[in-house]
Amino acid sequence: MKQKRLKIASQLTEDRFPLMGQPLDMKWSQGGYARQSGTVSELWARTLTWADVDPARHPFEMNDDTADELASLVAPLLPSAEVAREDRWRSLDPVTEFLAGRYGRWVCGWNWSVGEGDVDGGVVEAWCCSSDSVTTPDATAPLVVEALQEWRGWLEDLAERFVNLAPPRNTAVTSTDHWYWERACTRLVTVVADRTQAESGWYGHCMQVLRWFLAYNGIDEGRAEEIVKDAVGGRFDSWIAPEVPVVDAVSSRFAGGVDGIR
């Protein structure tokens, strides 16, 4: 019965998220499910844009009672420990699909754990990976809720940082703009390296956060991707936090890229 329910939930996921199972595009070639299976998933946290995750657009509140209620709804969707070990890349899709349907796509990072977890290179510490974190439904469901709350806390923290780091609005463009963008890049790289512990694939989320910051400031997503790609350009590596000169160089190129479109 458990296997049948999981199969039905997985089919619902594919129906609601049509990118599931489509050929892998090179831009999604790093990390997690897509890296292992060669397919793109709309449930994959690396595909999230700032519009998807902006807390201002997606209100979310949870107290102890609603957390308990959510855990009770998640529990029936969880795979057995055996299934989680055998099919770690898809076994949690029914849970993510349910959460996304309930709260929005921003939840897709709930299991983006630090290091080589379900996705690779994230910030969540409450969750390790499906093969290790999934035990019994009663024990696992509260972990899912805790991880979701941790991910949400990270998004809210970023939103506050974006407000504080953004250049002053409604002012003339001056040479000081470069300083604001350079400072923002340096601080965001530093905080992401810290939260991800600069483990496996950490730079993927770092680049995503930099794109989010540009989007927050009204820069087109396509142009934001170009700016970040040019600024980072392979300068960050797994398992090592970037040294100050490297961060300085990336931040300078980041600011220069923004200056080029203002």
Buried (B, 14 or more C-beta within 10 A) or exposed (E): EEEEEBEEBBEBBBEEBEBBEEEEEEEBEBBBBBBEEEBBBBBBBBBBBBBBBBBEEBEBEBEEEEBEEBBBBBBBBBBBBEBBBEBBBBBBBBBBBBBBBEBBBBBBBBBBBBBBBBBBBBBBBBBBBBBBBBEEBEEBBBBBBBBBBBBBEBBBBBBEBBEEBBBEEEEEEEEEBBEBBBBBBBBBBBBBBEBBBBBBBBBBBBBBBBBBBBBBBEBEBEBBBBBBBBBBEEEBEBEEBBEEEBBBBBBBBBBBBBBEEE
